[in-house]
């Protein structure tokens, strides 16, 4: 029968699910037999020790306490020993084979230099204890093989700077946030009776959110150092375990350790990994972790009785067993709303991308420990580092230091190379040890920072943002009327934001640029972002479209969320007509859903605070009318073809980086009738065509002797290029755009 059963499961017709189930059952049965065998050996060894007079073990002592006599224990048979009452109560082993195998497989080989401390029913591994003067730091091992860093700040002497780690004075660009924390958090830590006197509850949790590298972790460390309390720091992923129930146990163990040293601070970095919204989480384990975290946070400010054990209210400690929880994330929208209510994370602090003045403050803190040489302008550095967060500015200073160090090395190398050691030339210069006084002669210059800024990539560019374009109004050429509108509606609002708030200007305008192709709409948007010093996000309309349901709307939400993160920011939608065609047309379901999401994001002054939207299209007639009302793309601006004089200005701007002959009059060429109806793109093609003609002449006359200065673009080259280029916009198209412009003005 058993063989038949095995054949049945080995049959090819047997479903794979039944085969897998059979294998699992066989493995569990095998593991059960191994465990029973181990229990038999354990029980037999205990009996042998008892008969030989080895003394009472903890298991036999438990048996005696339950009324089992020595003679009764001797007369037990093996079958009686394996019963539930005798094995699992009287002789319950302290070693669990299954758990041990799972833990050893998960943890791998651990170092042998760890002290294992057994305390009744739980084990706490204390690894690599580090004792420091005035500061005690230790790595506490929690279940699952992960380490929790505990820093004891109680003995810190802030007045004498006897402290490891940052303080508030070491943080730049967040003075307003620090001032609030001093009043609401640090003062109650040093005056625990103050909250009780005024009948207020201490702050239970702080949620720090912002883009990566903006200083969330550094701020949490500074809070702990200023408060002078133990600081428990852990990454959220270190709390997660593959064994069921271990993740919740890790969270309980974390808060248990914090309560033992209360008042203390628990810092959970990347908390969104364990606190995702339960309605979008499909795994039960993730939901249990969120519930366990909420339960522990509810107990973080519990009141404990004083040592004398009295239960009267007067004898409660002024500072309770208080544990402040600080969470850090760059995805606050993914955190469960139940954690963001008062009593848990009741204070949310947004740390955004620093503006120009904040970057000056951050740089002033960073360069304190650097050796600066010569004239140094922090404001100038802040101007060409728009979009840099704190981590980027530190990387910038570090790179500038390396450039200065390499320059000093080159100088010392040149000095050493001229000398000789014992008659031999020194070749391995990198092994030379130079005197410290020679090394100290050089420092970091302003030029080092300017060169380093070209090498350091801001974090925002890795997140999909564009750096601020290096385009000025002079590069656009002409269009003075458009320049005045942008100066008033966007540039002045960004540069004088406080004045706008004073007069109640809380609606960021949206501007729609329309006109013939190639007339410079994209270049204008880049020039506006550069003049305003705002972050710039460039989106091509079709990039947001997706064939999957809901992905296009998600892309729009993500786009505006990122823009709010780095406000002030300019969102530029190129070819916006592909996203905003009129609703009600056949086959436009995907575009209609995306358009609805775009309208929602454009509405509301609070959601769009600091986010300015510019759209560009050459087909404004197909756009939905709902987008053209005030508050969305409410300011339509017609970008016409350049006038003859403006064509000359555009050619002059394009020729700045070209080797133009001194006898060439670019304004006269632009005013020529041959350039009639030329757009900015046509003029750019004209300039490149002239440069190519000059290059061909150089190749053809390479072996000939010529008195003319080589390598310049002459007027003859422009005439040759004009013969091959024609206007890209016809007279009929120009009349259509002029009619559209009149209709927009009439509306």
C-alpha positions in Angstrom: 0.0 0.0 0.0 2.8 2.3 0.9 4.6 1.5 -2.4 1.4 2.2 -4.2 1.1 5.6 -2.6 4.7 6.5 -3.5 4.0 5.4 -7.1 0.9 7.5 -7.1 2.9 10.6 -6.1 5.7 9.7 -8.5 3.3 9.3 -11.4 3.7 12.0 -14.1 -0.1 12.5 -14.0 0.0 13.6 -10.4 -0.5 17.4 -10.2 2.6 19.4 -9.2 0.8 20.9 -6.2 0.2 17.5 -4.6 3.8 16.6 -5.2 5.0 19.7 -3.5 2.5 19.1 -0.6 3.8 15.6 -0.2 7.4 16.8 -0.1 6.6 19.3 2.6 4.8 16.7 4.7 7.7 14.3 4.3 10.1 17.0 5.4 8.0 18.0 8.4 7.7 14.3 9.4 11.5 13.8 9.1 12.1 16.9 11.2 9.6 15.7 13.8 11.3 12.4 14.1 14.7 14.1 14.6 13.3 16.3 17.3 11.7 13.3 19.1 15.0 11.5 18.9 16.8 14.5 20.4 14.3 14.7 23.2 14.7 11.0 24.0 18.5 11.5 24.2 18.1 14.6 26.3 15.7 12.9 28.7 17.9 9.8 29.0 20.9 12.0 29.8 19.0 13.8 32.5 17.9 10.5 34.1 21.5 9.2 34.0 22.8 12.3 35.7 20.1 12.1 38.4 20.9 8.4 39.1 24.6 9.1 39.2 24.0 11.9 41.8 24.8 14.8 39.5 22.3 16.9 41.3 19.0 18.5 40.5 18.6 20.2 37.2 16.2 22.9 36.4 13.9 20.3 34.8 13.9 17.9 37.8 13.4 20.9 40.1 10.3 21.8 38.1 9.2 18.2 38.5 9.6 18.2 42.3 7.7 21.5 42.5 4.8 19.8 40.7 4.6 17.1 43.3 6.5 14.4 41.5 8.7 12.4 43.9 12.1 10.9 43.2 10.9 7.4 43.2 8.1 8.2 40.8 10.7 9.8 38.5 12.8 6.7 38.6 9.9 4.4 37.7 8.9 6.3 34.6 9.1 4.3 31.4 10.3 5.7 28.1 6.7 5.9 26.8 5.7 7.8 29.9 8.6 10.2 29.5 7.5 11.0 26.0 3.9 11.9 27.0 2.8 15.6 26.9 2.8 16.1 30.7 6.2 14.6 31.4 8.1 15.9 28.4 6.8 19.3 27.7 6.2 20.3 31.3 8.7 18.4 33.5 11.6 18.1 31.0 11.0 20.8 28.5 14.4 21.4 26.7 15.9 24.8 26.5 17.1 24.0 23.0 14.7 24.2 20.1 16.2 22.3 17.1 13.9 23.8 14.5 14.4 27.4 15.6 18.1 26.9 15.9 18.4 25.5 12.3 16.4 28.5 10.9 18.4 31.0 12.9 21.7 29.5 11.9 20.7 29.5 8.3 19.6 33.1 8.4 22.4 34.5 10.4 25.2 32.6 8.8 28.6 32.5 10.5 28.8 35.0 13.3 32.0 36.3 14.8 33.4 34.6 17.8 34.1 37.8 19.7 30.6 38.4 21.0 29.5 38.1 24.5 26.2 36.2 24.9 24.3 37.1 28.0 21.4 34.8 28.9 18.7 36.4 31.1 16.1 33.7 31.9 13.9 33.5 28.8 15.6 35.7 26.3 19.1 36.3 24.9 20.7 39.6 24.2 23.9 39.7 22.3 26.1 42.6 23.1 28.6 43.2 20.3 31.7 45.3 20.2 31.1 47.5 23.3 32.7 50.8 22.8 33.4 53.0 25.8 34.2 56.6 25.2 34.9 59.6 27.4 31.7 61.3 28.0 29.8 59.1 25.5 28.9 55.5 25.6 28.0 53.7 22.4 27.1 50.1 21.9 25.6 47.8 19.3 22.7 45.8 20.8 21.8 42.7 18.8 18.1 42.1 18.4 16.4 39.0 17.1 17.0 38.3 13.5 20.7 39.0 13.5 20.4 42.8 13.1 22.1 45.4 15.2 20.7 48.4 17.0 23.0 51.3 17.7 22.5 52.8 21.1 24.4 56.0 22.0 24.3 57.1 25.6 24.4 60.9 25.6 23.6 61.4 29.3 27.2 62.3 30.1 27.7 64.7 27.3 29.2 68.1 28.2 27.8 70.4 25.6 29.3 73.5 27.2 32.8 72.2 26.9 32.2 70.6 23.4 32.8 67.2 24.9 30.4 65.5 22.6 30.5 63.2 19.5 28.2 64.1 16.7 26.4 67.2 15.4 24.7 69.9 17.3 22.2 72.5 16.2 25.0 74.9 15.5 26.4 72.4 13.0 23.2 72.5 10.9 22.8 75.2 8.3 19.8 76.4 6.3 17.1 75.3 8.8 17.1 78.0 11.4 13.3 78.2 11.6 13.0 74.4 12.2 15.7 74.5 14.9 14.0 77.4 16.7 10.8 75.5 16.9 12.5 72.4 18.2 14.3 74.3 20.9 11.0 75.6 22.3 8.8 72.5 21.9 11.3 69.7 22.5 14.7 70.6 24.0 13.3 72.8 26.8 10.9 70.2 28.1 13.8 67.6 28.1 15.8 69.9 30.5 12.7 71.0 32.4 10.5 67.9 32.7 8.0 69.6 35.1 7.1 72.2 32.6 4.7 70.1 30.4 3.0 68.8 33.6 2.6 72.3 35.0 0.8 73.5 31.9 -1.1 70.3 31.4 0.3 69.4 28.0 1.5 66.1 26.7 5.1 65.8 25.6 5.8 65.3 21.9 5.4 61.6 21.1 6.8 61.5 17.6 8.4 63.5 14.8 8.3 62.6 11.2 11.1 64.1 9.1 10.5 64.0 5.4 12.2 65.5 2.4 14.4 64.5 -0.6 17.5 62.3 -0.1 20.5 64.1 1.3 18.7 67.1 2.8 19.9 66.3 6.4 17.1 64.3 8.1 19.5 61.8 9.8 21.9 64.6 10.8 19.0 66.5 12.4 17.9 63.5 14.4 21.4 63.0 15.7 21.6 66.7 16.6 18.3 66.5 18.5 19.6 63.6 20.6 22.9 65.3 21.3 21.1 68.6 22.3 18.7 66.7 24.6 21.5 64.7 26.2 19.5 61.4 26.3 20.2 57.9 25.0 19.7 57.6 21.3 18.6 54.4 19.6 19.3 54.5 15.8 18.2 51.7 13.4 17.2 51.4 9.8 13.7 50.1 9.3 14.9 47.2 7.1 16.9 45.8 10.0 13.7 45.3 11.9 12.2 43.1 9.2 12.7 39.3 9.5 11.7 36.4 7.3 10.5 34.4 10.3 6.9 34.9 11.2 6.5 37.0 14.3 10.2 38.0 14.6 9.6 41.4 13.0 7.0 42.4 15.6 9.3 41.0 18.4 12.2 43.1 17.1 10.0 46.2 17.4 9.0 45.3 20.9 12.6 44.6 21.9 13.6 48.0 20.4 11.1 49.9 22.5 11.8 47.8 25.5 15.4 48.7 25.4 14.5 52.4 25.0 12.1 52.3 28.0 14.8 50.9 30.2 16.9 54.0 29.7 14.0 56.5 29.4 13.9 59.3 28.7 15.4 58.3 25.4 15.0 58.8 21.6 14.3 56.1 19.0 15.3 57.0 15.5 13.9 54.8 12.6 15.5 55.7 9.3 13.5 54.9 6.1 10.4 54.2 8.2 8.3 53.9 5.1 9.7 50.3 4.7 7.8 49.1 7.7 4.9 51.6 7.8 3.3 51.4 4.4 -0.4 51.9 4.0 -2.4 48.9 5.0 -5.0 49.3 2.4 -2.4 48.9 -0.4 -0.4 46.2 1.4 -1.2 42.6 0.3 0.9 40.8 2.9 -0.5 40.1 6.3 3.0 40.4 7.9 3.3 44.0 6.7 0.0 44.9 8.3 1.0 43.2 11.6 4.2 45.2 11.6 2.3 48.5 11.2 -0.1 47.5 14.0 2.8 46.6 16.3 4.6 49.9 15.7 1.4 51.8 16.5 1.0 49.8 19.7 4.5 50.6 20.8 4.2 54.3 20.0 1.0 54.5 22.0 3.1 53.4 25.1 6.1 55.6 24.4 4.8 58.3 26.7 3.3 56.2 29.5 3.6 57.4 33.0 5.4 55.1 35.5 5.3 55.2 39.3 8.1 56.5 41.3 10.5 54.2 43.1 8.6 54.4 46.4 5.7 52.5 44.7 3.0 54.9 45.8 0.0 55.1 43.6 -1.0 58.7 44.3 -0.8 61.2 41.5 1.4 63.5 43.5 4.2 60.8 43.6 4.4 60.3 39.8 7.6 61.3 38.3 7.7 64.7 36.6 9.4 63.1 33.6 7.6 59.9 32.8 9.1 56.8 31.0 9.2 59.0 27.9 10.4 57.7 24.6 10.4 60.1 21.6 10.1 58.4 18.2 11.7 60.1 15.2 11.1 58.7 11.8 12.7 59.7 8.5 11.5 59.1 5.0 11.5 60.6 1.5 8.1 59.1 0.8 5.7 60.5 3.4 2.6 59.8 1.3 3.2 56.0 1.5 3.1 55.9 5.3 -0.1 54.6 6.9 -2.4 57.5 8.0 -3.0 56.0 11.4 0.7 56.7 12.2 0.4 60.3 11.2 -2.3 61.2 13.6 -1.8 63.2 16.9 -0.4 61.0 19.6 2.0 59.2 17.3 3.8 61.2 14.7 2.1 64.4 15.9 4.8 66.7 14.4 5.8 66.5 10.8 8.9 68.5 9.7 9.6 69.0 6.0 13.2 69.6 5.1 13.2 70.6 1.5 15.9 71.6 -1.1 17.7 74.7 0.3 17.3 78.0 -1.4 20.1 80.4 -2.1 20.3 81.9 1.4 20.1 78.5 3.0 22.9 77.2 0.8 25.0 80.1 2.0 24.4 79.0 5.6 25.2 75.4 4.9 28.4 76.3 3.0 29.5 78.5 5.9 29.2 75.5 8.3 30.9 73.1 5.9 34.0 75.3 5.1 34.7 76.0 8.8 37.1 73.1 9.0 38.6 73.7 5.5 41.7 75.8 4.7 40.5 78.6 2.5 42.9 80.6 0.4 42.4 83.9 -1.2 39.1 85.7 -1.8 36.2 83.5 -1.2 32.6 84.4 -2.1 30.0 82.0 -0.6 27.1 83.8 -2.3 28.6 83.2 -5.7 29.0 79.5 -4.9 25.4 79.4 -3.7 24.2 80.9 -7.0 25.7 78.3 -9.3 24.7 75.4 -7.0 21.0 75.7 -7.3 19.3 72.4 -6.7 22.1 71.1 -4.4 21.0 69.6 -1.1 23.2 69.4 2.0 24.9 66.2 1.0 25.7 67.6 -2.5 27.3 70.7 -0.9 29.4 68.5 1.3 30.5 66.5 -1.8 31.2 69.8 -3.5 33.5 71.0 -0.7 35.2 67.5 -0.6 35.8 67.6 -4.4 37.2 71.1 -4.2 39.5 69.9 -1.4 40.7 67.0 -3.6 41.4 69.5 -6.5 43.5 71.7 -4.2 45.3 68.6 -2.8 46.1 67.4 -6.4 47.4 70.9 -7.3 49.6 70.9 -4.2 50.8 67.4 -5.1 51.7 68.5 -8.6 53.7 71.4 -7.2 55.6 69.2 -4.8 56.2 66.6 -7.5 57.7 69.2 -9.8 60.1 70.3 -7.0 61.1 66.7 -6.2 61.6 65.7 -9.8 64.3 68.3 -10.1 66.3 66.8 -7.3 68.0 63.5 -7.1 68.6 61.0 -4.3 72.1 59.6 -4.1 72.7 60.5 -7.7 69.6 58.8 -9.0 66.5 60.6 -10.4 63.4 60.2 -8.2 60.7 58.5 -10.3 58.3 57.1 -7.8 57.2 60.4 -6.5 53.9 59.1 -5.1 55.9 57.3 -2.4 57.6 60.5 -1.2 56.8 61.9 2.3 56.8 65.6 2.0 57.3 67.9 5.1 54.1 69.1 6.7 55.1 72.7 6.4 55.4 72.3 2.6 51.9 70.7 2.4 50.4 73.5 4.5 51.5 76.2 2.0 48.5 75.5 -0.2 44.7 75.9 0.4 41.4 75.6 -1.3 40.6 78.5 -3.7 37.5 79.8 -5.2 38.5 78.4 -8.6 38.6 74.9 -7.0 34.9 75.2 -6.0 34.0 76.5 -9.5 35.7 73.6 -11.1 34.2 71.1 -8.6 30.7 72.3 -9.3 31.1 71.0 -12.9 32.0 67.6 -11.6 29.5 67.0 -8.8 26.1 65.7 -9.9 23.3 67.0 -7.7 21.1 64.3 -6.1 18.0 65.8 -7.7 19.2 65.0 -11.2 19.3 61.3 -10.2 15.7 61.6 -9.2 14.6 62.8 -12.6 15.1 66.6 -12.2 17.0 68.8 -14.6 19.7 71.2 -13.5 19.1 74.9 -13.9 19.8 75.7 -17.5 22.8 77.9 -18.4 20.6 80.1 -20.6 20.4 83.9 -20.2 17.9 86.4 -21.8 20.8 87.5 -24.0 20.9 84.1 -25.6 17.2 84.4 -26.6 17.4 87.6 -28.6 14.5 90.0 -28.7 11.0 89.2 -27.4 11.2 92.1 -24.9 7.4 92.0 -24.3 7.5 88.3 -23.3 10.4 89.0 -21.1 8.5 91.7 -19.2 5.5 89.3 -18.6 7.8 86.6 -17.2 9.7 89.1 -15.1 6.4 90.2 -13.4 4.6 86.8 -13.2 7.4 84.4 -12.2 10.8 85.8 -11.7 9.8 88.6 -9.2 7.5 86.2 -7.4 10.3 83.8 -6.8 12.9 86.4 -5.8 10.6 88.3 -3.6 8.4 85.6 -2.2 8.0 87.3 1.2 6.5 90.4 -0.4 4.1 88.3 -2.3 2.9 86.6 0.9 2.5 90.0 2.5 0.1 91.1 -0.2 -1.8 87.8 -0.3 -0.6 86.6 -3.7 -1.1 82.9 -3.2 -1.9 81.7 -6.7 1.1 80.7 -8.8 0.2 81.5 -12.5 0.4 79.1 -15.4 1.7 80.4 -18.7 1.0 78.8 -22.1 3.5 79.6 -24.9 2.1 79.1 -28.4 3.4 79.9 -31.8 5.0 78.5 -34.9 7.5 75.7 -34.5 11.1 76.7 -33.8 10.4 80.2 -32.6 12.2 79.7 -29.2 9.4 78.6 -26.8 11.7 76.0 -25.0 14.6 78.4 -24.9 12.4 81.1 -23.3 11.4 78.6 -20.5 15.0 77.7 -19.8 16.0 81.4 -19.7 13.2 82.1 -17.1 14.3 79.3 -14.9 17.9 80.5 -15.1 17.0 84.2 -14.3 14.8 83.2 -11.4 17.3 80.7 -10.0 14.6 78.1 -9.6 14.8 74.4 -10.1 13.7 73.3 -13.5 11.9 70.1 -14.6 11.5 69.5 -18.3 8.8 67.1 -19.5 8.0 66.1 -23.0 4.3 65.4 -23.2 4.3 61.9 -24.6 6.7 60.7 -21.9 3.8 60.7 -19.4 1.6 58.4 -21.5 1.5 54.7 -20.6 -0.5 51.8 -22.0 -1.1 50.5 -18.5 -4.2 51.6 -16.6 -3.5 54.2 -14.0 0.2 54.6 -14.8 -0.2 57.9 -16.6 -2.1 59.5 -13.7 0.5 58.1 -11.3 3.2 59.7 -13.4 1.5 63.1 -13.2 1.1 62.8 -9.4 4.7 61.8 -9.0 5.8 64.7 -11.2 4.0 67.4 -9.1 5.1 65.7 -5.8 8.7 66.0 -6.9 8.2 69.6 -8.0 6.7 70.5 -4.5 9.7 68.8 -2.9 12.2 71.1 -4.6 10.1 74.3 -4.6 10.5 76.9 -6.0 10.4 74.9 -9.2 9.3 75.5 -12.8 7.5 72.7 -14.5 7.9 73.0 -18.3 5.5 70.8 -20.4 6.8 70.7 -24.0 4.2 69.7 -26.6 1.5 70.0 -24.0 -1.2 69.5 -26.6 -0.5 65.8 -26.7 -1.8 65.6 -23.1 -4.7 68.1 -23.2 -6.8 67.4 -26.3 -10.4 68.2 -26.0 -12.5 65.7 -24.0 -15.4 63.8 -25.6 -13.5 62.8 -28.7 -13.5 59.1 -29.8 -10.6 57.0 -28.6 -9.3 59.6 -26.1 -10.0 57.7 -22.8 -6.4 57.5 -21.7 -5.7 61.1 -22.4 -9.0 62.2 -20.7 -8.0 60.4 -17.5 -4.5 62.0 -17.6 -6.1 65.4 -18.3 -8.4 65.0 -15.3 -5.4 64.2 -13.1 -3.5 67.2 -14.5 -6.5 69.5 -13.8 -6.6 68.3 -10.2 -2.9 69.0 -9.7 -3.1 72.4 -11.2 -6.0 73.4 -8.9 -5.4 74.6 -5.4 -2.9 77.2 -4.2 -1.7 75.1 -1.3 -0.8 72.1 -3.4 1.0 74.2 -6.0 2.8 76.6 -3.6 6.1 77.4 -5.2 5.4 75.4 -8.3 5.1 77.4 -11.6 3.8 75.7 -14.7 4.8 76.7 -18.3 3.4 74.9 -21.3 4.5 75.1 -24.9 2.5 74.1 -28.0 2.1 74.9 -31.7 -1.5 73.6 -31.7 -3.4 75.6 -29.0 -6.7 75.1 -30.8 -6.9 71.4 -29.9 -6.4 72.0 -26.1 -9.3 71.6 -23.7 -10.9 74.9 -22.7 -10.8 73.8 -19.0 -7.0 74.2 -19.0 -7.1 77.8 -20.3 -8.8 79.3 -17.3 -6.9 81.4 -14.6 -5.0 79.3 -12.2 -4.1 76.7 -14.8 -2.7 77.9 -18.1 -4.4 81.2 -17.7 -1.9 83.4 -19.4 -1.6 82.5 -23.1 1.4 84.2 -24.7 1.9 84.3 -28.5 5.6 83.8 -29.5 5.8 85.2 -33.0 8.5 84.9 -35.6 11.3 87.3 -34.9 11.4 90.7 -36.6 14.3 91.6 -38.9 16.1 93.4 -36.1 15.5 90.5 -33.7 16.8 88.1 -36.3 20.1 90.0 -36.1 20.1 89.8 -32.3 19.5 86.0 -32.5 22.4 85.5 -35.0 24.6 87.6 -32.7 23.7 85.4 -29.7 24.3 82.3 -31.7 27.7 83.6 -33.0 29.1 84.1 -29.5 30.6 80.6 -29.4 31.6 80.6 -33.1 34.7 82.0 -34.8 33.0 84.8 -36.8 35.2 87.1 -39.0 35.4 90.6 -37.7 34.1 92.0 -41.0 30.8 90.1 -40.8 27.8 92.1 -39.9 25.3 89.6 -38.4 22.6 92.3 -37.8 22.7 93.1 -41.5 22.5 89.4 -42.5 19.5 88.9 -40.2 17.7 92.0 -41.7 18.2 90.8 -45.2 15.1 89.8 -47.2 16.6 86.4 -47.8 15.9 85.6 -44.1 12.3 86.6 -44.3 10.0 84.3 -42.1 13.1 82.6 -40.6 12.4 81.2 -37.1 15.0 80.8 -34.4 15.6 77.2 -35.5 16.1 78.4 -39.1 18.7 80.9 -38.0 20.5 78.3 -35.9 20.6 76.1 -39.0 21.9 79.1 -41.0 24.7 79.6 -38.5 25.7 75.9 -38.5 25.6 75.8 -42.3 27.9 78.8 -42.5 30.3 77.1 -40.0 30.2 73.9 -42.1 31.0 75.9 -45.3 34.0 77.5 -43.6 35.2 74.1 -42.4 35.0 72.7 -46.0 37.1 75.6 -47.2 39.7 74.8 -44.6 39.8 71.2 -45.6 40.1 72.1 -49.3 42.8 74.7 -48.8 44.9 72.7 -46.2 47.8 72.3 -48.6 47.6 75.8 -50.1 49.2 79.0 -48.9 46.7 81.7 -48.1 47.1 85.2 -46.7 43.7 85.2 -45.0 43.4 84.3 -41.4 42.4 80.6 -41.2 39.5 79.2 -39.2 37.0 82.1 -39.4 33.4 82.2 -40.8 33.1 84.9 -43.5 30.2 86.5 -45.2 30.6 84.3 -48.3 29.9 81.3 -46.1 26.6 82.8 -44.9 25.6 83.4 -48.5 26.4 79.8 -49.4 24.3 78.6 -46.4 21.4 80.8 -47.4 21.2 79.1 -50.8 20.4 75.8 -49.0 18.0 76.9 -46.3 14.4 78.0 -46.7 11.8 79.2 -44.1 10.1 76.4 -42.1 6.9 78.4 -41.6 4.8 79.6 -44.6 2.8 82.8 -44.9 -0.5 80.9 -44.5 0.6 79.3 -41.2 1.6 82.8 -39.9 -1.8 84.1 -40.7 -3.5 81.2 -38.8 -1.4 81.9 -35.7 -2.2 85.6 -35.9 -5.9 84.8 -36.0 -5.5 82.5 -33.0 -3.7 85.2 -31.1 -6.6 87.6 -31.8 -9.1 85.1 -30.6 -7.2 84.5 -27.3 -7.0 88.2 -26.7 -10.8 88.6 -27.4 -11.6 85.8 -24.9 
